[in-house]
């Protein structure tokens, strides 16, 4: 059994930022990686915003729940627990 503490990663003095996930304030690691792909002779780009947080803090049935990070509003589209007590929530911009 994996028994490590990831608390240091979720400190704002390290990697984390404050976010609101389904109305609850918490520290998360936010990433909005830019991706560029080839589509024939054209290029296509995308941004894939996501937050990483302790699985214990993920709301029940998180798909569609609101997330606010850095003043921007998102909705959860995918929940990926990694089996070590950490989850990634993939986000899309809220309209």
N, C-alpha and C positions, 0 to 999 in steps of 0.2 A: 504494500500500500504506500502510495506517495504521501509523505507527511511533511511538507514544507510550508512555511508561511510566506505568502505573497504580499503581505501588508505593506512592505516598503515600496513596492511598485505603485501602490494606490495612494501614496502620499503626494500632496500637491508640491512639496519641495523636491520631489523626484520627477515622476513621469505623468502624474495625473492632473486633471482639471475638474472643476465642479460641473456637474450636470444634474438635470432633473429627469428621472426615468419614471414614467407613469406617476408623476406627482411627488416622487420621493427624491430629496436632494442626496447626492452621493458623489464620491470621487471615482472617476473613470479614466481610462486611457483612450484618448480620441485620436483617430487616424482618418485622413481623407486622401488616400493614395490616388495619384493620377495615373491612369493607364492609357497607353497609346497602342493601337493595334492596326494591322494592315488589313484592308478590305479591298482586295483587287488592287487597282491602281490608286485607290483613295485611302486616306487614313481615317481612323475613327478614334475618338478619345472619350474617356469617361472618368468620373470620380466615384470612388466607392467608399463613402463615409461609413465608419464603424466605431463602436465603443467596445472596450474590453473591461470587464468587471468581475468581481467574485460571483460565482454561480448562485450562492446563497442570497444575493441581492437582486437577482433577476425576477421580475414579477411573474406570477403564474400566467401561463398562456400569453407570452409577450408579443406575439405577432399583432401588428396594428397599434401597439401602445405608443404614446407620444414620448419623445426624448428631446430635450432642449440642451444644446451644447454651444458655448460661445455665442449665445444670443440667436442661434438658428434653430428652427423647429424641424424635427424629423419624425418619421414613423418607422417602427421596427418591421423589417421584412423577413429576416432570418435570425434564428437563435442557434448558435453552435457551441454547446458545452464541450470542453476538451477532455473531460474525465479526470482532471486534476483539481477541480474546484474553481476553474476560471472559465468564463464564457465570453464569446464575441457576439454582439448584436449588429447585424448589418442594417443600415439605415437608408431611407430615401427621403428626399425633401418633402415636407408636408405642404400641401397646396391650400 
